[in-house]
Amino acid sequence: MQTLTQVVKACSDFLWGVPMLVMLFGTHLFLTVRLHFVQRHTFKAIRLSVTPDKGSEGEVSQFGALATALAATIGTGNIIGVSTAIALGGPGAVLWCWLTGVFGIATKYGESLLAVKYRTRNEKGAMVGGPMYTIERGLHWKWMAVLFAALTVVATFGIGCTVQSHAISDVVHTTFGVPMAVSGAVVTLLSAVVILGGVKAIAQVCEKLVPFMSLFYILGCLAILAINWNFLAPALALIVQSAFSARALGGGFVGGGVMAACRYGMARGLFSNESGLGTAPIAAATAQTKNPVRQALVSMTGTFWDTVVVCAMTGLVVVSSMMRDPAAFAGAGDDAMTRLAFANLPGGQYVLTLALSVFAFTTILGWSFYGEKCVEYLFGARAITAYRVVYLAVLFLGTVTSLDLVWNFSDLMNGLMAFPNLVSVLLLSGVIVKETRHYLWEGRLDEASEETV
């Protein structure tokens, strides 16, 4: 197992070298410029996310599609992922994670727009879409569409499955002493009940759980930041300083240097918000929407909530807590930092346990849907049942899998998935600009398009 972990880590480190970081962040910057800083429409997008497009074609509401995508993104990446990024890359990783989210909003907008524009109907008449359909119908590269779908199916067993089940079982075991296998069995059973109900059941559960738990977690973070008030300004200064400093940092921190901060900050940022990964557009394609731009605006709010708000708050909570009590964090494991930070709050371990468990559970549901749609694209609807069985089995096995192996495998698969999706987004950026000009810049957001019906 140790050898396998080392091999996977070596592959992940190679993939997440300078070329991938340049391609990922470069795409974010390129689309931000080409779309005239579409991030400035964030508040309009938030309003659209809670305004149903009555009479439009689709499987779920715009908010339901957003909730499904948020369910798959807000999870361990926001809590444990930020903690591991700080441990491996230093406090500066928080800034790179946050910047990945700010500029990644443009990429999430672009890939979601393409997913709605090139979506189609499956053999049952339901709306389906995502990068595999965008690549096939927009670029006519069937081979790359198949590659993306295949990589996504494999990736679901990492980022959406084992990472989440391990996180739940570990935090429940730490807080309540429940054996990890028992927690794993319960999570697997609950997941099976929802997953077997399909996308509408998943969306209904996520619509109820995600907003409530997000607010609950944010309130917990705000309470800790109030406790750490005197350390907030120093924490912010340290985060910015270490993001651009190659020297080691004192005060109990391990400085990973600029490259380490950038590598782990961006990798965990992508893990968290999935901008450029190509998964959220699979959910966006099912939405009831008048035109591609409306749903693209709604979808981009997912990155705003996930990274710009939740990840940033987690990073501030951890770094300010470390500055407040460096001795308590000495020798802490990658996954223990957020837990130690929440220990500052009375009953904080229970707040974190509940938040992490629910976030991870909804992520399991969201990613199972992504996997199903890719399996359907590759093998047809008849293969979905077999996929669900394997997914649930791997979900249970995740409770006893090495955390290092799980995280490195997830980073590796994220990078492999992102490549074909980013290529398609860049090559079809002209289409993104054309649609944006027609519907957004020229004020036709209420106009229906042929692609959405």
Secondary structure as UniProt FT lines:
FT   HELIX           2..15
FT   HELIX           18..34
FT   TURN            35..36
FT   HELIX           38..41
FT   HELIX           42..49
FT   TURN            54..55
FT   HELIX           62..73
FT   HELIX           77..81
FT   HELIX           82..89
FT   HELIX           92..117
FT   STRAND          120..121
FT   TURN            123..124
FT   STRAND          127..128
FT   HELIX           131..134
FT   HELIX           135..139
FT   HELIX           142..156
FT   HELIX           158..162
FT   HELIX           163..176
FT   HELIX           180..195
FT   TURN            196..197
FT   HELIX           198..227
FT   HELIX           229..231
FT   HELIX           232..243
FT   TURN            251..252
FT   HELIX           257..273
FT   TURN            275..277
FT   HELIX           280..284
FT   TURN            285..286
FT   HELIX           292..303
FT   HELIX           304..311
FT   HELIX           312..324
FT   HELIX           326..329
FT   TURN            330..331
FT   TURN            334..336
FT   HELIX           337..342
FT   TURN            343..344
FT   TURN            346..347
FT   HELIX           348..379
FT   HELIX           381..383
FT   HELIX           384..397
FT   HELIX           398..400
FT   HELIX           403..427
FT   HELIX           429..436
FT   HELIX           437..441
FT   TURN            442..443
FT   TURN            445..446
FT   HELIX           450..452
//
